[in-house]
Amino acid sequence: MKQKARSIIITALAMLFGLAIAGMLVSWLLAYLFPATPGIGAHTGGFSISIAGPLGAIRAIGAALWMAFAMFWEILWALILGFTLSAIVQAVVSKAEMSRILPDDSPKSITIACGLGAASSSCSYAAVALARSIFRKGANFTAAMAFQFASTNLVIELGVILIVLMGWQFALAEFTGGPLMIVILVLLFRAFLTRQMVNEARQQADKGVKGYMEGHADMDMSVTEGSLIKRIFSARGRTAISHYFVMDVVSIWKDIAIGLLLAGALAAWVPESFWQAFFLTSHPLLAKLWGPLIGPVISVVSFVCSIGNVPLAAVLWNGGISFGGVVAFIFADLIVLPILDIYRKYYGRKMSLFLLVTFYVAMAGAALIVELVFQALGLVPTHRTARVLMSSVSFNYTTVLNLILLLLSVLLLMRFFKTGGPEMLRMMEGDSGSHAHHDHHADHAHHHDGHC
């Protein structure tokens, strides 16, 4: 057994060392093939590209890919850390009682909904699916929407990525603006949401129209027996953590990839002069008002949700959007076009339009208030230095952290495959009708734990 463990550790370290070397070689190769040259085009962080000449298109594509890769390397360790912390929280917080403890839209229920949302997956699609699931089981509709907001705006991994890529002020704005946004949403629902609309939405929800990530939303492997430390380090706890970790990565990786590629393209191809004109930077007062209004609109048409919109937010911030505009853009991952279509399937066309309008007002309003309060307190950054680009990948603290956290991810993957994770992965996108089969699979995984 010791020899096998030693072999596994050596193999994992060799893989991590290979990834680090590959990252450095890729960065040097891209820097050699697409060197920074003066010319027409974007200019971000001292990096400019020429789009003149026969190789202009190739250089432009190479620059965009390099920027996307550079941002990925910069946030890799933070992504893994965030997913791990989120998996730990999900492994010790049960979803089973959610419907029962969210019976109304009282302050107590809304607070509990926010806490449960913050302890869940950051995947927007999974949050939307789980909100419908608890609504169908009897939870209050407003509380379900509050849970959904908290799931995508108050989660650990989002804060970690914001701190690394943009600065602690943006993370603070997210975690103070998030609850404010939920309060505004609750007030809007109390003022304009009728009982008939809720009944019609429930009738549509009970049809069980398939959306996306229902299997992930129904998954509950949480461990509730014993102290917190015992739950985390028990065999069942380690298995649950590994499964939640992989499920979250699988749920979100496409959004992260699209967000990085889109951010890289915009940073490389769109000149700063365009962003400055678009965000009205020459009119400070108008810019403060315009940012929170246009931020959600950009998010809607970007198709990027979950934490995948943070790299694009960094590009927009460097380009000149207001502080409140960045906050509103990040808030708006729950009204991107694919999710709006899911609302239509889940709750009907009328409710989906109602959600679009009320969500937009809550997002823009909360972001504007955050802008004004942070400005008064002197917390708005004075320099636009989001980490959109590195000159090269070198052996620095980022690489060391990436190696350490990649090793952790390898260990979690090993646990995942050892305890029947692939079977659960195949079930993740299934409908809630597979829930009984999921319970059987969870018991099977726990049986494996007894031999670990």
Secondary structure as UniProt FT lines:
FT   HELIX           2..33
FT   STRAND          43..44
FT   TURN            45..46
FT   STRAND          47..48
FT   TURN            54..55
FT   HELIX           56..92
FT   TURN            96..101
FT   HELIX           107..118
FT   HELIX           124..136
FT   TURN            137..138
FT   HELIX           141..153
FT   HELIX           156..165
FT   HELIX           168..192
FT   HELIX           195..205
FT   TURN            206..208
FT   HELIX           214..218
FT   HELIX           228..233
FT   HELIX           235..269
FT   HELIX           272..278
FT   TURN            279..282
FT   HELIX           284..302
FT   HELIX           306..309
FT   HELIX           310..319
FT   HELIX           323..331
FT   HELIX           332..335
FT   HELIX           337..347
FT   HELIX           349..377
FT   HELIX           397..418
FT   TURN            419..420
FT   HELIX           421..427
FT   TURN            428..429
FT   HELIX           432..434
FT   HELIX           435..449
FT   TURN            450..451
//
